[in-house]
Amino acid sequence: MKKSIIATLGWFDLFDYPLKKDELIRYLFGYRSKDTITQEYISDYVHRSEELSRQIIFNGEYFCLRHRELNRLIKIRKQREKYSRQKISKAYRMFYFLRFIPYIKAVFICNNLGYLNADLGSDIDLFIVTEKRRIWSARFYLTGILKMFNMRPKFDFSSFTSLDRKDKIDVNFYITEDSLDLSAVRFQNLDIYLIYWLHQLIPIYDVGNLHSSLMRANQWTREFLPFAQNIDRYRRLRSYEFIRKVLLKSSTSLEERLWKKIQMKYLSKNIHTFKNREGVIISDNMIKLHFIDRRREYYKKWEDNLRKYGIFVSNKGILEREGDR
């Protein structure tokens, strides 16, 4: 339990994000036990452990690692939560109309915004699930409308940096409804970033409860986060199926091939700059254009954080003390 608490706080420490009691349980990393853990149990356990009292700070509501200033982190978290709620409200207003775009089955808020930790200048990151065999069509229509209304951040391929990001809609990850298992996307067995990323998604539009299907398809994450729960914190935009059916009535495979050809022609202009990057996948069931993939960097920083407390993690998610190795 002690190692799991440190490992969990060590991860969120990278994002200046102190955890509440219920969050510590939900995101508790690598604690392999069938016992039920309550908020009261966590509080009591931390107070009884002399070792933990030397390694973490707990003010009755928030936890963080001992080497950080808790009051400062709480202030940062609350300010970012304020910014995040404003951005999520904007996402709802935009997708109130964009939900009628053909072939889109689900829209998820993701990345830092998924756990209300976006700063003022951040864009609005979205993850899209489309109908099978229609991923290129869905991306064509959505990208076209976002560009038309200047709602997309600009990307400089020469420096791999995003420009004009604030409150813009950034959609660089699409999958089809029949390709929900993301285990193949891991850069290694323990892809800690992807694991937490999946459990911080906020569905704002979801035809047929694909969020539940997505979580079932990624049960492998439970090996690392056994107490993770999917909490619907926000309402989901209503789906008007009769409008969708009208828009989809003339759908053909020719249309899909045409939109793919047009988009691949554009992507090919820059494909030489990112073709070997593990954050980029281009196929007929997944379009993942994360030109700057920092998962390995975050994993290394997390390992460094744990090492300060004499803890090491294996690729299977096993936590060990320095003397146990």
C-alpha positions in Angstrom: 0.0 0.0 0.0 2.8 2.5 0.9 4.6 1.9 -2.4 1.3 2.3 -4.4 0.5 5.6 -2.7 3.9 7.0 -3.4 3.8 5.7 -7.0 0.4 7.3 -7.6 1.3 10.7 -6.0 4.6 10.5 -7.9 2.7 10.4 -11.2 0.4 13.2 -10.6 3.2 15.3 -9.1 4.5 15.6 -12.6 1.5 17.7 -13.4 1.4 19.7 -10.2 -1.8 17.9 -9.2 -2.5 17.0 -5.6 -5.0 14.3 -5.1 -8.1 14.1 -2.9 -8.9 10.9 -1.0 -11.4 9.5 -3.5 -9.0 10.3 -6.3 -6.1 8.6 -4.6 -8.2 5.4 -4.3 -9.5 5.7 -7.9 -6.1 6.2 -9.3 -4.2 4.0 -6.9 -1.4 2.4 -8.9 -0.4 -1.3 -8.7 -2.1 -2.2 -5.4 -2.9 -5.9 -6.0 -5.5 -6.7 -3.3 -9.2 -7.7 -3.4 -9.9 -5.7 -0.2 -12.2 -2.8 -0.4 -10.6 0.5 0.2 -12.6 3.4 1.6 -11.7 7.1 2.2 -11.7 6.5 5.9 -9.3 3.6 5.5 -6.9 5.7 3.5 -7.0 8.5 6.0 -6.4 6.2 8.9 -3.6 4.3 7.1 -1.7 7.5 6.3 -2.0 8.7 9.9 -0.8 5.4 11.3 2.2 5.0 9.1 5.3 6.8 10.4 7.1 6.1 7.1 4.4 7.7 5.0 4.2 10.7 7.3 7.8 11.4 6.4 7.2 11.0 2.7 3.9 12.7 1.9 1.8 15.6 3.1 -1.9 15.2 3.9 -3.9 18.2 5.1 -7.2 16.2 5.6 -8.4 16.7 2.1 -5.4 16.7 -0.3 -2.3 14.5 -0.7 1.1 15.3 -2.3 4.7 14.2 -2.0 6.8 15.6 0.9 9.2 17.6 -1.3 6.4 19.7 -2.7 4.5 22.7 -1.2 1.0 21.5 -0.8 -0.7 24.9 -0.4 0.9 26.1 -3.7 -0.2 23.0 -5.5 -3.8 23.4 -4.2 -3.9 26.9 -5.5 -2.6 25.9 -8.9 -5.1 23.0 -9.1 -8.1 25.2 -8.2 -7.1 27.9 -10.7 -6.7 25.3 -13.5 -10.0 23.7 -12.6 -11.6 27.1 -13.1 -10.0 27.4 -16.6 -10.9 23.8 -17.4 -14.5 24.2 -16.7 -14.6 27.3 -18.9 -13.0 25.3 -21.7 -15.4 22.4 -21.3 -18.3 24.8 -21.5 -16.9 26.0 -24.8 -16.5 22.5 -26.1 -20.2 21.8 -25.3 -21.3 25.0 -27.1 -19.2 24.0 -30.2 -20.3 20.4 -30.3 -24.0 21.3 -29.8 -24.0 21.8 -33.6 -20.9 19.7 -34.6 -22.5 16.5 -33.2 -24.5 16.4 -36.4 -21.4 15.8 -38.5 -21.8 12.4 -40.2 -20.1 9.3 -38.9 -19.0 10.6 -35.5 -20.2 8.2 -32.7 -18.5 9.6 -29.6 -16.5 12.7 -28.5 -14.3 12.6 -25.5 -12.5 15.4 -23.7 -9.0 14.2 -23.0 -5.4 15.0 -21.8 -5.0 17.5 -19.0 -8.5 18.9 -19.6 -9.9 15.4 -18.9 -9.0 15.8 -15.2 -9.6 19.6 -15.1 -5.9 20.5 -15.1 -5.6 22.7 -18.2 -3.9 26.1 -18.0 -5.3 29.3 -19.4 -3.5 29.0 -22.8 -4.4 25.4 -23.4 -6.4 24.2 -26.4 -9.3 21.8 -26.1 -8.1 18.2 -26.7 -10.7 15.8 -28.1 -10.6 12.0 -28.8 -13.1 10.8 -31.5 -14.7 7.5 -32.1 -16.2 7.1 -35.6 -18.3 4.6 -37.4 -16.4 1.6 -38.8 -15.1 2.1 -42.3 -15.8 5.9 -42.1 -12.9 7.3 -40.2 -11.5 9.4 -43.1 -15.0 10.8 -43.9 -15.6 11.8 -40.3 -12.2 13.5 -40.0 -12.7 15.3 -43.4 -16.0 16.8 -42.3 -14.9 17.7 -38.8 -11.5 19.1 -39.8 -13.1 21.1 -42.6 -15.7 22.8 -40.4 -13.1 23.6 -37.7 -10.8 25.2 -40.2 -13.7 27.1 -41.8 -14.5 28.7 -38.5 -10.8 29.1 -37.4 -11.3 26.7 -34.5 -8.2 24.6 -35.0 -4.7 25.3 -33.5 -2.0 25.8 -36.1 0.9 23.4 -36.2 4.5 24.3 -37.3 6.0 21.2 -38.7 9.5 22.8 -38.9 9.7 23.2 -35.2 7.0 20.7 -34.1 5.1 23.3 -32.1 1.5 24.3 -31.8 0.6 27.9 -32.5 -2.5 29.9 -31.6 -3.7 27.2 -29.2 -5.9 29.0 -26.6 -9.4 27.4 -26.6 -8.9 26.0 -30.1 -10.3 22.5 -30.8 -7.4 20.0 -31.2 -8.5 16.6 -32.6 -5.5 14.4 -33.4 -6.8 11.0 -32.3 -9.5 9.1 -34.1 -10.5 5.4 -33.9 -13.3 3.4 -35.3 -16.0 1.8 -33.2 -14.7 -1.7 -34.0 -11.1 -0.8 -32.8 -11.6 0.2 -29.2 -8.8 -1.8 -27.7 -5.8 0.5 -27.5 -3.3 -2.0 -26.0 -1.4 -2.1 -29.3 -0.7 1.7 -29.0 1.4 1.2 -25.9 5.1 2.0 -26.3 5.8 -0.7 -23.8 3.7 -3.0 -21.5 3.6 -0.3 -18.8 2.5 2.8 -20.7 1.6 4.8 -17.6 0.5 7.8 -19.6 -1.9 5.9 -21.8 -3.3 4.0 -18.8 -4.2 7.1 -16.9 -5.3 8.9 -20.1 -8.0 6.2 -20.7 -9.4 6.7 -17.2 -9.6 10.4 -17.4 -11.7 10.7 -20.6 -14.9 12.8 -20.3 -17.6 11.7 -22.8 -19.6 14.7 -24.0 -21.3 13.0 -26.9 -21.8 9.3 -27.0 -24.1 7.3 -29.3 -24.8 3.9 -27.9 -22.7 4.3 -24.7 -19.4 3.7 -26.4 -17.6 4.9 -23.3 -18.6 1.7 -21.5 -17.5 -0.3 -24.5 -14.2 1.5 -24.6 -13.5 0.7 -21.0 -14.5 -3.0 -21.5 -12.2 -3.2 -24.5 -9.3 -1.9 -22.3 -9.7 -4.1 -19.3 -5.9 -4.6 -19.4 -5.5 -1.3 -17.7 -7.1 -2.8 -14.5 -3.9 -4.8 -14.0 -2.3 -1.4 -13.1 -5.3 0.6 -11.8 -7.5 -2.0 -10.1 -9.8 0.5 -8.4 -10.3 2.8 -11.3 -14.0 3.9 -11.8 -15.6 5.6 -14.7 -17.5 8.6 -13.3 -19.8 10.5 -15.5 -19.1 14.0 -14.3 -20.8 15.8 -17.1 -24.0 15.5 -19.2 -23.8 14.0 -22.7 -25.2 15.9 -25.6 -28.3 14.3 -27.0 -28.1 12.3 -30.2 -30.8 13.0 -32.8 -30.7 9.7 -34.7 -33.3 10.8 -37.3 -31.0 13.7 -38.4 -28.0 11.4 -38.5 -29.8 8.8 -40.7 -30.7 11.5 -43.2 -27.1 12.7 -43.3 -25.9 9.2 -43.7 -28.4 8.1 -46.3 -26.1 8.7 -49.3 -23.0 7.2 -47.7 -20.8 5.2 -50.0 -17.4 3.5 -49.8 -16.3 5.7 -52.7 -16.8 8.7 -50.6 -14.5 7.3 -47.9 -11.8 6.5 -50.4 -12.0 10.0 -51.9 -11.7 11.8 -48.6 -8.8 9.5 -47.6 -7.0 10.3 -50.8 -7.4 14.1 -50.3 -6.2 13.9 -46.7 -3.3 11.6 -47.4 -2.1 14.0 -50.1 -1.9 16.7 -47.5 -0.3 14.5 -44.8 2.3 13.2 -47.3 3.8 16.7 -47.5 5.0 16.3 -43.9 5.1 12.5 -43.5 8.8 12.3 -43.8 9.2 14.4 -40.6 7.1 12.1 -38.4 6.9 8.6 -40.1 9.1 7.0 -37.5 7.5 8.7 -34.5 5.6 6.3 -32.2 2.9 8.9 -31.6 1.8 8.8 -35.2 -0.4 6.0 -36.6 -2.3 6.3 -39.9 -4.6 3.5 -40.9 -8.3 2.9 -41.8 -9.2 2.2 -38.2 -6.9 4.7 -36.4 -5.6 8.1 -37.1 -3.2 9.2 -34.3 -1.3 12.4 -35.2 0.6 13.1 -31.9 3.6 14.7 -33.5 5.2 15.3 -30.2 4.9 12.1 -28.1 6.2 12.7 -24.6 5.1 9.3 -23.1 8.7 8.1 -22.7 9.8 11.4 -21.2 7.0 11.3 -18.6 7.7 7.7 -17.8 11.4 8.5 -17.1 10.4 11.5 -14.9 8.0 9.2 -13.0 10.8 6.7 -12.4 13.0 9.5 -11.2 10.3 10.6 -8.8 9.9 7.1 -7.4 13.7 6.7 -7.1 13.8 9.6 -4.7 11.7 7.4 -2.3 13.7 4.2 -2.9 11.0 2.7 -5.1 11.5 1.0 -8.5 8.8 -0.2 -11.0 9.1 -3.1 -13.4 7.6 -3.2 -16.8 4.8 -5.4 -15.4 3.9 -2.7 -12.9 5.5 -4.4 -9.9 6.7 -1.9 -7.3 9.8 -2.8 -5.3 11.9 -1.2 -2.6 15.6 -0.6 -3.2 16.5 -3.4 -0.7 14.2 -5.9 -2.4 16.0 -5.8 -5.8 
